[in-house]
């Protein structure tokens, strides 16, 4: 499938792994369903208070089957280069969060990057967010500007 030229160049190959402290990021997919579902369901209020989730509409309760469909959609976007969603895994391979990289709709930034960690990881959220901001502004990504609340680059 071809890339979305308004988002990333056709020859861009997104990273398939990134390490942030003790966490490892890999593309989100259906294989993460049970662990992903447990992670965000246990932290709904925490996620809604996180930067990048201002409207309070997500997360919302859904069934494991609905979550699976959502993970399949994100995996499809990754393959089609429409967006890049990464699961955040701890050293035991438990899902503790997600990083979403999608086209910004504000007319200013190339990409918007909301991220979330499970409430049990709240103590490292600031360090995690700084590491993701640094990664997004590195030469790995083809974006001139990224909206990563509350970090603006």
Secondary structure, DSSP 8 states (H G I E B T S, - for coil): ----TTTS-TT----S-EEETTEEEEE--GGGHHHHHHHHHTTHHHHHHSTT-TTS-SS----HHHHHHHHHHHHHHHHHTSEEEEEEE-TTS-EEEEEEEEE-SSSS-SEE--EEE-GGGGGGHHHHHHHHHHHHTSTTS--S-EEETTEE-
